[in-house]
Amino acid sequence: MRINELNSVDEYSAAVADYLFEEYGNIMNELMLNLEQKNAVGAIINYCYDNEDSINNAGNYLIEFVRRKTSK
C-alpha cells in the first residue's frame, strides 16, 4: 500500500502495524513498553506520516527503536 492511498494517520498506523506483523510476527506479545516508549512509537509514526515516509521505512524505524529500548 502506498502512502497516497491512505487518508489519515490512523490508516497509516494500521498499515505500519500490518507490515510489522507480516515481517516479524506478533512481536507485541514479547514487548513490555512503558508509557514513555509507547509515546515515542506514536511520535515516530506521526513523524513518518507527516513526512510521507514509506510504510516499510516507518516499520524499520520502529523495530530499530524497540530493539534499542528492549536490549538495555
Residue pairs with C-beta under 8 A, 6 or more apart in sequence:
1 15
1 55
3 12
3 49
3 52
3 53
3 54
3 55
6 12
6 15
9 45
9 46
9 49
12 45
12 48
12 49
12 55
12 58
13 45
13 49
15 55
16 45
16 48
16 55
16 58
16 59
16 62
19 55
19 56
19 58
19 59
20 27
20 59
20 62
20 63
23 59
23 63
24 63
27 66
31 66
31 70
32 70
33 41
33 66
33 69
37 66
37 69
40 65
41 62
41 65
41 66
44 58
44 61
44 62
44 65
45 58
45 62
47 53
48 57
48 58
48 61
49 58
